[in-house]
Each structure stands twice: as C-alpha cells, then as structure tokens.
C-alpha cells in the first residue's frame, strides 16, 4: 500500500510514528510544511522537517516534542553573552549540527529535497520525507501592536509572542511562485490513500495546500483527515489563535468545513465531537488523544481502515457506472 500524509509539527510527527507502526509494510511518504522555515545566525532552520525526522529517527526530546534528546545549550549561552539577537529562539548544540550541514549543502547548490534526503540517511525515519517545496517560502503574520501594524515572521509570533498578539492574517511569502518539490505530486498521484494528521490546519496543512497543484492533486484521491481539535480546544499548540485569525471556529466542525468536502472523503473526530457532519464526508468518532505510541498507532489504523473502505466504495461505484463491476 502507498500512503501519503501531509505533516507539520509535533502532532504530525507523532501521528506519523503511529502510522508507521500501524502499516509497517506500507510505502509512506510525508509531505512536510516548510512555511515555518527561518534563517537565524546564518543557518537555515526547518523546524517541521527536523521534528518529523528526529521523532521517527529516535532522536527527539520526547517531553517537549521538539529539539534533540540529551541536548545542551552552550552555544546559545555564549551568543547571549555576546548579546546577539534573537535570544528568543534557542538552538541546542546537537541541533546546530543539523542546521550547519543543511546550510552548507544549500549554499553548495543542493535543493532542500536532496538535503533532506541526505540528512535522513543518518536518521533513517523509515518513511520518505519530502519538503512541500524546494523554493524559499516563509509564513509571515500581520499584527498590530505598540509598534503599529506590521508583518513579522511566524516564528517570532509563535515562539517569542506565544501568539498573544492577535494575528490579522497570514501571508505565505513566496507561495505565488513556489513549485512542489520533486516527487510531491508524483507521490500523491501514486498514493492509494492520503491521510491528513492532526497538524495545525492553518499554518501546517493549510500552508502545504497553498503550493501550486497540491490541493488539486489531493482532490482526486481518497483523503481522510484526523481532527486536531477535541471538544472545542486544540490538542496542543495554539491552533485556536490561527483559526481565529482566518475567521474559523475552533471546533472539529469548523476545521471540517475549512477543508471541505472537495478535499475530504472521511473525517475522524473525538467521541465528544460525534455530532460533527458535512454532506459528502463520512465522519467517525473515536478517542483521539495520542498519549502513547500505541494510542497513535490505533488512531492511525482507524484512519487507514476508513480510507481503505471509502476507496473501495469509490472503485465499486466507478465500476458500476461503467457496467464492468469491480475486480
């Protein structure tokens, strides 16, 4: 079975770990958000790619869900002693090595997709990781504060401000000319099913959907999404602040309507959200908290079972329409 998953952040990484456990023999490709990417201290940092790579490769700090395990921060402390800004974004010493290798390879002319493949040769995540694009795109946030109305990088809004200043809108700088990374559209085209994990629907999944041709390719496939909202609140992170910025209710229903029936065939929600509905989308309710690898595996298995069932129904309907039946 060929499975494609869109991913970003901690929720996406942990879901992918569960998906790999649920389908150990499947060929899984993760298309990862790069809108969070930023250049700091002369280094190119790809937070979502690294979180997925470290999580699947066994190097993640399990407690916080990002960064390296057994990390030290000597360089960060020395930069602070020099009063080098920004001090609100801390890079661990082990993590720095990844960013140095990435920046050197990018400076030598290698595209991000090849750099990611080279980094994964060490971490062996067990699935194929593709950046959504090799082009430089960055999410910026328009805010109004005591400095006036201005746009800041998403990382500053997310990490330094903790989304405490309301976002007026999000702008994916570079998206108008960005092309999907090599292999992205091909992986979607060849996929048996597509799973949208419980990643941020605005600045993770929503960002990937802005890359030319991606949403259209997905609409031709069987797609099942897992709600990142349980009982009106994000499972983790600040997705509510992102949804509010685009005028979407923080609920499983709101995210379902945001994605829409043109994209989704199935939608997995928590038991407390069992009343969620949208014409053209099959909704199933089950426990959705990824409290362990086993819980993540069970959620992923349920999403896969739903996707397979919906795909078979589509194929049977097409077969009936041609009078040939299904094989």
N, C-alpha and C positions, 0 to 999 in steps of 0.2 A: 504494500500500500504506500502511495505517495501522499504525504501530508504537508500542507503549507500552513504556517502560523505567522501572524503579524505580532510583533512584540515590542515592548518598551518597558524599562524599569523593573522594579522588584517583583511586581505581580506577574509580569510577563515571563520573567526568568524562572520564577518558582513554578509557574504553570508548565513551562517547557520541560522542566525537570520531571514533573509528574507525567507529562505527555510521553516523554522518552521511556518512562517506567511502564506506562500503560500500553505502549506499542513498541516493544524493543526491537522488532524485526522490520519496522516501517522505515521508509526513507523520508526523513523530516527535514524541511527547510524552514528556517526562521528568517523573515524579512524584518530587519530591526530599524527602529526610529533613529535618525541621526540629526533631528532638529535640535536636540539638546547639546550638540557638539559645540565646543568653545576652544579658543586658543588663549592660554594663560602661561605666563613665564616662558613664552616662546615655544610652548608644547601644544600639540593638538590632542585634545581630550575628547573621548567618545564615551560618555557615561553609560548609555544604554547597551552599546555593544560590549563594553567591558563587564557590566553587571551580568549580562547573559553568559558571556564567556567564562567568567570566574565562577558563577553559580553552577554551570554544567560541568566545568572542569575541576571542581572541588577546591577552589582557592578563595571562595567568598567569605567575608565576615558574616557568619550566619546570624548573629544577633542583630546587626543593623541592616543587613540585606544588601549592602553595597560596600565597595572597597575590599581590600585584601585581608585575609585572616593573618593573625600574628604580625600586625603592622606596627611600625614605629614612625615617628614624625620629626626626626632630627632636621631634615631639610626645611620643613615648614617652620620649625622654631628658629632656624638660622635666618630664613627670609624675614620673619617677623622682627628679629633683632636688627636687621638692616632697614626695617620699616618699609619693606617692599609691599606694594599693594597688588592685587586684593588679598587681604588676610581672611576674608570670609569664606574663601574656597580652599579647603585644606587637602593637599595631596600627600599620601603616605609614601614612605621611602620605597617600598616594594612596588607600589602602584606607579611611581615615577618611571621605573624601568620600562613598563609597557608604553607609556607616553613618549619616552625618548626613542624607543625603537620605531613606533608609529611615525613620529615626526621626521626621523631620519629617512625612512622609506618614502614618505610622501615628498620630502624635499628632493629625493633622488628621482622622482617622477613616477613612482608606482601609484596606481589608483587605490582608493580606500578598500575596494573589494579584494584586491590582491594582498594588501597589507593585512586585512582581517584574516584572510586565509593563512598567511604566514604566522600570525600570532596564534591562531588556533592549532597550528601544527604542534605547539608546545602544550596547549591546554586540553586538546582532544575532547571537545564538548560532546561528541557523539551525534551531533546533528550539523547540518550545513548552515552557517551564519552568513547572511548577505546584508550589507547595509542597503537601505532603501534607495540610495543614490550614491554615485561617486562624486557628484558635484557638491560644492560647498553650499549648504543651506542651513540657516540658523533661525530658531524661533525667537522673536522679539515680542515684548509685551508693552503695550501703550498704557501708561498710568498717569495720574495727576497727583502731585504731592506738593510740598512746600517749595520745590524747585520748578513747579509749573507742569505743564503737560509734556511728556517726553516718552521716548521708547528706550527700554533697557533690555539687555539680553535676558532670555528666560532664566538662566542660571542665577542671575542676580535677584530676580523677582522670587524665585523658588527657594534658593539657599539663603541669601542674605536677608531678604524681607519676609521669608516664610509665607508668601502670598498674602501678607497682612494689608497691603495696599491693593484695593480692588483693581483688577485688570479691566481696561475698557475694551481692548481687543487684542488678538494675537495676530502677528504678521510673520509668515514664514519667508524670510528674506532669501531670494534666490530660487524659490519654487517655480516661478514663471518660466524659467529656462532649464530647470533641472530635468534630467532624464533618469529613468530607472537604472540601477546598477546592472551590469551584465548578469544574466541569469534570473533576474527577478520576474519578468513577465513570462519567461520560459517555465520557471518553476510553477507559477500559478496555472499556466495553460496545461501543464502535465499532471497537476495535482488531482487526486481522486476526491479529496475533501479539503476544505480550508477551515481553520479554527481561529477565532479571534479571542485571545485570552483576556482576563480581567485587567488589562492595562488601561491607563488613562485614555478615555475616548476622545479627548480634545487634543492633547499635546503629544500623545504617543500614536495610537491607532489613527486618529484624525489627521496627524501630520503625514503619515505614510500614504493615506488616501489622497493627499493633495499632489502627489507625484504623478506626472502625466501617464495615463494609461493604466494605472494600478487599479483604481476603482472599477473601471470598465471591464478589466480582465476578471476581477473578482465577481462581478455581477453575472458572469457566465458560468460560475461554479456553484457547487453546494457549499454554503457557508453557515457555520454555527458559531454564535458568539456566547461568551460567558460574561454575565453582568459583573461590573466592578463595584456596583452599588448594592448594598444589603440594607433593607429596611430604611431607606432614605439617607444613608450615610456611606461614604467611601470605605472600602475595606481597609485601606491605608492611604497615606498621602493626602493631597489636597485637591482631589478631582472636583470637589464641590465648588471651589473657587474658580476653577477653569470652566465648569459648566455654567455657572452664574454669569461669567463674562460673555458667553455667547447666547444667553437667554434660554438655557435649557434647565428644566427642573432636575434637581439631584434625586433621581429615583431610577429604578430599573426600567420603568415605563418611559421616562424621559430619554434615557440612553438608547432604548429600543427604537423610539421614534426618530432620534438623531441619526442612527444608522439607516433605518428604513427597510421596507420590505423588498426594495430593489436589490439591496445588498445581502440581507439576512434571509435564510430559509428557516433557521432554528435559533432559539434564544433560551439559554439556561439561566434560571433565576433562583434566588434563595427561597426557602419554604415560606418565609414571611411575605414574599412578593408574588405569591401564587396567582393573584388576580390580574397580573400584567397580561395584556393582549394587544395584538395588531394583526389586521387582516393580511393573510398571506404568509404569516410567520407562525411556526409551531413552537409553543412555549412549554417548557418543562421546569418543574420546581424540585429542588433537592438541596441538601446542605452544601454551602459553597465556601466555607472558611478553610483555607489551606494551612491548617495547624500543624501538618506534618507532611513528609513525602508521601505517605500512604494516602492521606486525605487528598493531596494534589493529584495523585495517580487516579484515585476514584472519580474525582471531578472530571479529569481529562478523559477517562474511559467512558463516562456518561456522555460527554460532548461528542466523542467519536462514535459511540453507538447511535446517537441521534443523527449525526451527519451521514453515517452509512445508510440508515433507514430512509432518510429523506432522499439520498442519492438514488437508492433502489427504486423508490416511488417515482422519481423523475424519469428514470430509464424505462420503467414499465409504462408510464404514461406516453412517452415518446414512441415506444414500441407499439402500443395500442393504436396510436394515431396513424402509424404507417401501415397498420394491419399485419405486421410481422410478429408481434408479440416480443417478449424479451428472452434473451438467452438464459 
